[in-house]
Every structure is written in structure tokens, then in C-alpha cells.
Amino acid sequence: MEIREGGLDDGRVRSLLEQHFAGMLANSPKDSTHFLDLSGLAADDVTFWTVWDGEDLLGCGALRQLDPEHGEIKSMRTASEHLRRGTGAALVGHVLSTARSRGYKRVSLETGSGPSFEPAHALYRQFGFTDCGPFGDYRADPFSRFMSRVL
């Protein structure tokens, strides 16, 4: 498994992100989805990674800087044909390591609240994330779940 920075210009990555966007919209009302589109993922305050096994794209994810001490996990997605292989865990570990090296004191995330998001909740809990209130520009929403952890 290899984690690479970038990849937004790769058609396979764009296809996975389109699946991610569609999955978010299928499981939450549009006004309750907070994914970054391609231009958002290419912003200066976002670092985007892809995970590969040879030529096979396993997943992707990003870290957005909210302020000099706080980062946010964004756009975590594992390709459906590669679920349960440790891709998400490898990427969360990489994101947390990067956040520590940048001097962040906290990493937070927003994800959905329904049953389809339970595997993501379990993954984040495995890494010490706990429920928290809205952060940054988010507002309380019954379709959102906010989690955070101190580094």
C-alpha cells in the first residue's frame, strides 16, 4: 500500500471522488452534505492523498487546515472493491502523522449520521476520535456527526 500526495488530475481518482459525492448525496439531504468539490480539494489549505496498490486505486482522503493548530479530515473514501483491506486506517494514520508534523493540536471531522456511516464512525473511534459539537463554519444538523481528537 502506497500513499501518494495529489492525484486530482487522474481520471481514476476523479471517478472515485464522483462516487464519493454521489454516496454523500444518496445518504444525506443536499443541504447537509459538506464534501469539497474538485476545486475545493485543490485549494492551498488542503492536502489531498491517494492510496494505491500498484496500479489499483484503493482510496483517497484530505486534510484541510482550519487554523495553525486545527486540521479537518475531508473526503475520506475507500473504493468499494477494496473495502476491509485497511485503506482507511492507513490513511487516517497518515493524516494524523501529517497533522502532528505540522504542529496541529487538534484534528476534527464532519461525517454523516445515518447507519451507512457507521463503518466510518467505528474507524474514527479506533483512532481516538470522540463526538464533539460543530466546529469551524459548521452548524448543528441532525444529518451531521462531528468528531474530534487532541493530538
Protein Blocks (a to p, Z undefined) as FASTA:
>chain_A
ZZdeejilpmklmmmmmmmmmmmmmmocfklcccdcfklmmpmkbccddddehjacfbdc
ddddfbfkbccdehiacdfklgonommmmmmmmmmmmmmmnopabdcddddfbfklmmmm
mmmmmnopacdddehjbccdfkbccddddZZ
